[in-house]
Amino acid sequence: MDKFITIRNAAEDDLPELLSIYNDIILHTTAVYDYEPHTLDMRKQWLDTKKQQGFPVFVAEENGKIVGFSSIGPFRAWAAYKYSVENSVYVAAGARGKGIGKLLLPPLIEAAKTLQLHTIIAGIDATNEASLKLHKSFGFEEVAHFKEVGWKFGRWLDLKFLQLMV
């Protein structure tokens, strides 16, 4: 892990780099079950919504470049789910395997505690061993395995839900 990696709150100026990371993930991985790249306006609306909802977005910055980001947001839209959130952790292609996810997940857990939330749920593609291992290392437990719920890259995808009680 590079000693020059810092974690901080995301700012609007970070959006182009966040967009680049996110779009690369959409186009080349199964970490996001979407097909089309997002626009800068879509990312701005996403960040604005996070702020309006009171949820944090953290970025990992290495030598002045954003190499990953993480966030929490509503798990489901109905009122009774207000103490449950879903988390997301994304790392740039060239920065994976450097421990950046291990830096981005703890502030989310701390934020969930500060916000007096009850649980964090991670929806992870069943083949994403790195993300599964990362979440389990922080105490997340697998609670569901949905078979063939997504279709991407010409194949069916399984989705696992991992959960951490905070």
Buried (B, 14 or more C-beta within 10 A) or exposed (E): EEEEBEBEEBEEEBBEBBBBBBBBBBEEBBBBBBEEBBEEEBBBEBBEEBEEEEBBBBBBBBEEEBBBBBBBBBBEEEEEBEEBBBBBBBBBEEBBEBBBBEBBBEBBBEBBEEBEBEBBBBBBBBEBEEBBEBBBEBEBEBEEEEEEEBEBEEEEBBBBBBBBEB
